[in-house]
Amino acid sequence: MMNPPLGIDPFNDPVDRLLAEIAFSIQLPPSLHQKAVDRYEAVRNHLESTSSVFKDQIEHFYPQGSMSIDATISTKGTDDEYDLDIVAQLGGRFRFMSPLQILIELEEALKGYRGLKVVRQTRCVTLYYQDGMHLDISPSIREIGTCDRQSHICHAKGPVASIDDHMVPMNAYGFADHYRDRTPIEQRVVDSFAKRWEVLNKSNYRADADVDDVPEPTEFVVKNTATLALQLHKRFRNIQFADYEGRVAPSILLSFYAAAAARPNTSLTDMVIRQASFMIVEIENASLYGQLIKVNNPCHELDVFTDRWPESVSQQDDYAKKLKELVAGLEQLKRGQMSPPHMMEWMRSQFGDQVVTRAADAIADEIGYSIKSSSQQYTRTGKLIIPAAATSAAVVRSSKVIASGRDHTFFGKKI
């Protein structure tokens, strides 16, 4: 049996380090991950105990999408909110209901729950918590005689039934297993991010007093470089299309390419480039023939990840163009061909002002700590190597801290 990959510590290379700090600042913290688990367990208990319609009718209640693979990041347009996706696999009572009826039943059962805002969407019902967390609950009906949790989810815009309403094939559970198989744990990545979370002030993320407890905490770790790169790609997409009114590339599609491109023991910068390159090639090959890319769930061919995006060839070409610009910029950074001031300006244009400034602040604090302890090192070309994570109180940061925007002196120059 082959030894598991150790991976590359993303905090040891200057460019990787800045990208890693950005990823760190947008991730769902472990304490909020546990709060999310508490909350969706509490929602399930509420549905089963207070609604006669849902009593004994929830077969499974489980995370899908980003939360199922530990790739959740803050939502589009903010750095303090998180969208979390849950599947509610329902029993026989719902099997002969229309998609709209099922969604309405779920909406009605959740109305008034802890005073939260409840909104019925096209494929889910969303609970909005006061601290910015959103739970998207997608009801599903099990497909009999197939692999575990292969199902159909509802699609109905409402407010009245339409001929466009239908059930959509889905196997999110199977894809999560596929992703984990393709992206093995890299221990150096696990250890380096565990150290970063240790210095986080957990009191900033205290759970609400009325959240139900669950018997055992759910483990959260940053497992590998592929998932870090995936989080950066999701952030890049959110920033590049922040003002776009149409649909954007779905996270599940980015996760598919992250799994396809995964290669253990690859640096973080190279992995971001590699994932982008996979997507660029697929889009360009399709566009060459005037076609839209089509990607199916590798665990269920009828589960189409591109069923709602792209909507046009020009839409996918626009995304490919932005990905090319990202790759070109990262290649410049790797070659040391971008001045520090230009580097930070470019980084902000790719990933957003606040998170890049926060990442720069964190690195500046640690450089200061390194200098004070005489532990700084330099590359053969004289560039300052950004030090590994220190345990100084100066590096402790919450995702709610407002970035200072002060000047920094990475690589020996003010930026």
HELIX and SHEET records of a PDB file:
HELIX    1   1 PRO A   14  ILE A   26  1                                  13    
HELIX    2   2 PRO A   30  THR A   50  1                                  21    
HELIX    3   3 GLY A   65  ILE A   69  5                                   5    
HELIX    4   4 GLY A   92  PHE A   94  5                                   3    
HELIX    5   5 PRO A   99  LEU A  110  1                                  12    
HELIX    6   6 TYR A  113  GLY A  115  5                                   3    
HELIX    7   7 ALA A  172  ARG A  182  1                                  11    
HELIX    8   8 GLN A  187  GLU A  198  1                                  12    
HELIX    9   9 LYS A  202  TYR A  205  5                                   4    
HELIX   10  10 THR A  225  GLN A  240  1                                  16    
HELIX   11  11 SER A  251  ALA A  261  1                                  11    
HELIX   12  12 LEU A  268  LEU A  288  1                                  21    
HELIX   13  13 VAL A  313  ARG A  335  1                                  23    
HELIX   14  14 PRO A  340  PHE A  351  1                                  12    
HELIX   15  15 ASP A  353  LYS A  372  1                                  20    
HELIX   16  16 ALA A  393  VAL A  395  5                                   3    
HELIX   17  17 PHE A  410  GLY A  412  5                                   3    
SHEET    1   A 5 ILE A  58  GLN A  64  0                                        
SHEET    2   A 5 TYR A  82  LEU A  90 -1                                        
SHEET    3   A 5 MET A 133  ARG A 142  1                                        
SHEET    4   A 5 VAL A 125  TYR A 128 -1                                        
SHEET    5   A 5 LYS A 117  ARG A 120 -1                                        
SHEET    1   B 5 ILE A  58  GLN A  64  0                                        
SHEET    2   B 5 TYR A  82  LEU A  90 -1                                        
SHEET    3   B 5 MET A 133  ARG A 142  1                                        
SHEET    4   B 5 SER A 151  HIS A 155 -1                                        
SHEET    5   B 5 HIS A 166  MET A 170 -1                                        
SHEET    1   C 2 ASN A 296  ASN A 297  0                                        
SHEET    2   C 2 HIS A 300  VAL A 304 -1                                        
SHEET    1   D 2 GLN A 377  TYR A 378  0                                        
SHEET    2   D 2 LEU A 384  ILE A 385 -1                                        
END                                                                             
